[in-house]
Amino acid sequence: MTITDRRRVLAGLSAALSLSTAPSVLLAQQPETRPEPAPEPPQPRFGFEEVVRRAREIAAVPYDPGPNLPEPLSRLDFDSWRDIRFRSERALLAQNGAPFRMQMFHPGFLFTRPVVVNVVRDGVPTPVPYAANLFDYGRVKFEKPLPVNLGFAGFRLHYPLNDPRIYDELISFIGASYFRVLGRDQRYGLSARGLAIGAGVPGGEEFPMFREFWVEAPAANAERVTVYALLDSASVTGAYRFHIYPDVDAVVDVGATLFPRKTIEKLGLAPLTSMFFTGENDRRFHDDFRTELHDSDGLMIHSGTGEWIWRPLRNPRLPAVSSFVERNVRGFGLMQRDRVFEHYQDLDLTYELRPSYWIEPQGDWGEGSVELIEIPTTDETNDNIVALWAPKTPLEPGREFSFGYKLTAMMDSSDLHPGGRIINTYQARPKALGSGEPVPAGARRFIVDFAGGDLDYHLRQPEKVEIVPSIAYGRIDRAFIVPNPKTQGFRAFIDIVVEPGQLAEMRAFLKSGDKTLTETWSYPWRAEA
């Protein structure tokens, strides 16, 4: 075999081997085929359900009151704390042309438990970090820098309520579960609270606290802003949602779910807190050029039966609790009806511009009572008035409880019901001026002005209007009405006699035939022993 022939044979064997082994070689060189990884599920957007979950989990563990403030902050008095101001140019929520701004409150003074405030953008919450350069400390000086994880006392939201160029304060959350909201041309007065426990009960009240907040970053041209809050106390945790609508009458739509740690016998839903020092019906303190000093002058109730009730507020000598038993109450609120500057004469505090807060329950609130708690005060600096809804059934651990309501901050409440209203309540000795007739012990005269509704029409035939008075634990000596052209209504006179030391409960309304013309005036009075 020649060399050429041998080469041809070897070339043929090589080609044959290459063809026989080619598939194995190719398979060995190819990468191993693996299945495509499943895409990660999208993260759920933060919302009310997440706050409910956290409240449920926290309720299952013992209550933790949280850390104390650094000593320099806990020693601040009111004036020093107030001197620490948030720098308005550092306000949050300004992205995307949103019409809302958020400013923080510095911890200190009475606000000893810092809270966490988050901003939620695109469904993702991010805590707002504390930084000293967010604040102007004024005259307040600290020897050492404050902790970087200090937190805040609370926050407030601003919105151009009165002028498109100015961001007015709309709502603030600071202290326990307190919050205050304003509409157009209003000034802060009374406060709302998330929850009350044991209000008016001997032994002291428990004050649940909002420990964490989440504020949804509003979009451009947003007409509302949403805030979530986590409530905590020794007795209960809760998840809260606030939809806040700025307007002439600002509205806060509240939804909440509670998780009790222990049995709560005295629960207060939608509690309101206000101040009443002196007014035309209660002049025990009158050594002042200002004849009236109050943030609210009456409790108004729309009962489940449709009756409207007006209960003037008092500054009593002893703590007093008045209960109005209801089923599915339609509404209640602490109202400031008197809008006449001359009745207050206070250029700085502008009591005539304090808002009324009206509560409208959503859903079935069942059996319970509207409670009014009045606490004595010797000056105008104390919030001595509380109004709330007290459910009849205690709240038991292991059973979550949900409720909702709408709070409206208003100046004029005359549109709430079409009937006549009580605009004045006075009291005096039941005798004519200059008369020497003796006044029996326990006797008193009450003068009530009814106006509004269609009472001006009934002035044409006043003889067809009559007063319907009633009293518990006393007697009515006489009751009559006279036309009052100054108010385009009627003035009622009610003379009563009560045993010394006895508390009387009075009611009165006006009617014509079978038609009720006014709301019902309700007032307690105790004869001096």
Protein Blocks (a to p, Z undefined) as FASTA:
>chain_A
ZZklmmmmmmmmmmmmmmmmmmmmmmmmpccdddddddddddddddfklmmmmmmmmmmp
ccdebjaddfklmmpcfklmmmpccdfklpghkgghiabdcddddeehjllbccddddde
ehiacdddddfklpcekjaccfbdcdfklopfbdcddddfkbmkbccdfbdceehjaccd
ddehiacfbdcdfbdehihiahiaaddddfbdcdddddehiabdcdddddddfkbccddd
ddddddfbdcdddddddddfbdcfbacehiacdddfbdfklckbacbfbfbdcfbfbdcd
ddfkopacdddddddfbdcddddddehiabdcdddfblcfklnopaklommlpccddddd
ehjebjadddddddddfbfkbccbdcddddfbdcdehiacdddddddddfblklmpmbdc
dfbdcddddddehiabdcdehiacdddddeejjllmmmmmmmlpccddddehiadfbdcd
dddfknopadddddddddehiacdddddddehjbcfbdcddddddddZZ
